[in-house]
Every structure is written in C-alpha cells, then in structure tokens.
Amino acid sequence: MDNASYHSRVLNKTPNSSWNKADLVVWIKEQNPNTTVTGNESKAELLHLAKSAAQNIKTLYVVDEMALQHGREVLRLLLYHCHFRSS
C-alpha cells in the first residue's frame, strides 16, 4: 500500500488549533499525567504544551492495527508508487 494520506487514517490524532480548550487539557493530561494543567492557560499555551508532548508519540494508523489483529503487517510503499515493474 502506498503511504498517501488518503489511504491512512490516524488512530492517535494529535491536537491542532481547531481543538477546543477542554479537549486539549484532557489530551495533555492523558499524555503526561505529571503536567500541571489547570485549564486557565490560553489556547496558544495549551497548543504549545501539546506540541511538545506529541514529539514523543509514534503515529498509529487504523489499517496497521487492523492488520496486526489478524497477524499481518502492512508494507508501505513510496507515495504514488502504483505498481512494481518487472525487468
């Protein structure tokens, strides 16, 4: 399978600017329980904390998890690599 973004839905999404503050606080606390986040921080501060916490997270894809449940592994090809050519 090629690694095009439209073929791979992310299982563990990281926060972006469209998330509301309450969801940001919950996500940050789940990723790092030792962080003292009260919810009184600005959204920009919360996004900064989330960005630093997201650096240590490996991206998981739904199709990869489904394949692992069935004892298979997904081989990801180069982007837009449609087929193998035999020479």
C-alpha positions as CSV (number, residue, x, y, z in Angstrom):
1,M,0.0,0.0,0.0
2,D,1.3,3.4,-0.8
3,N,1.8,5.9,2.0
4,A,-0.7,8.5,0.7
5,S,-2.6,10.4,3.4
6,Y,-6.0,9.5,2.0
7,H,-5.2,5.8,2.5
8,S,-4.2,6.0,6.1
9,R,-6.5,7.3,8.8
10,V,-4.6,8.2,12.0
11,L,-5.6,6.3,15.1
12,N,-4.0,8.5,17.7
13,K,-4.6,12.0,16.5
14,T,-2.5,14.9,17.9
15,P,-4.2,18.2,18.7
16,N,-4.3,21.1,16.3
17,S,-5.7,24.6,16.5
18,S,-9.3,23.5,15.8
19,W,-9.5,21.6,19.1
20,N,-11.3,23.3,21.9
21,K,-9.5,24.0,25.2
22,A,-11.3,21.3,27.2
23,D,-10.2,18.6,24.8
24,L,-6.6,20.0,24.8
25,V,-6.4,19.8,28.6
26,V,-7.7,16.2,28.6
27,W,-5.3,15.1,25.9
28,I,-2.3,16.8,27.6
29,K,-3.2,15.2,30.9
30,E,-3.5,11.7,29.3
31,Q,-0.1,12.0,27.6
32,N,1.7,13.4,30.6
33,P,-0.1,12.9,34.0
34,N,2.7,14.9,35.8
35,T,1.9,18.1,33.9
36,T,0.0,20.7,35.9
37,V,-2.6,22.0,33.6
38,T,-5.5,23.9,35.1
39,G,-7.4,25.0,32.1
40,N,-6.8,28.6,32.9
41,E,-4.0,28.7,30.3
42,S,-4.5,30.3,26.9
43,K,-5.2,28.1,23.9
44,A,-1.9,29.0,22.5
45,E,-0.1,27.9,25.6
46,L,-2.1,24.6,25.6
47,L,-1.2,24.0,21.9
48,H,2.5,24.6,22.8
49,L,2.3,22.0,25.6
50,A,0.5,19.6,23.3
51,K,3.1,20.1,20.5
52,S,5.9,19.3,22.9
53,A,4.1,16.2,24.2
54,A,3.3,15.0,20.7
55,Q,7.0,14.8,19.8
56,N,7.4,11.6,21.7
57,I,4.4,9.8,20.2
58,K,4.6,7.4,17.4
59,T,1.8,7.8,14.8
60,L,-0.5,4.8,14.7
61,Y,-2.7,4.1,11.7
62,V,-6.1,2.3,11.8
63,V,-5.2,-0.1,8.9
64,D,-1.9,-1.1,10.6
65,E,-3.8,-2.0,13.8
66,M,-6.4,-4.0,11.9
67,A,-3.7,-5.9,10.1
68,L,-1.9,-6.7,13.4
69,Q,-5.1,-8.1,14.9
70,H,-5.1,-10.6,12.0
71,G,-1.4,-11.4,12.3
72,R,-0.4,-9.4,9.2
73,E,1.9,-6.4,8.6
74,V,1.3,-3.6,6.2
75,L,4.1,-2.9,3.7
76,R,4.1,0.8,2.9
77,L,5.5,1.8,-0.5
78,L,6.6,5.2,-1.7
79,L,4.0,7.8,-2.2
80,Y,2.1,7.4,-5.5
81,H,4.0,4.2,-6.3
82,C,1.3,2.4,-8.2
83,H,2.9,-0.9,-9.2
84,F,6.0,-2.9,-9.3
85,R,7.7,-3.2,-12.7
86,S,9.4,-6.4,-13.7
87,S,12.5,-6.1,-15.8
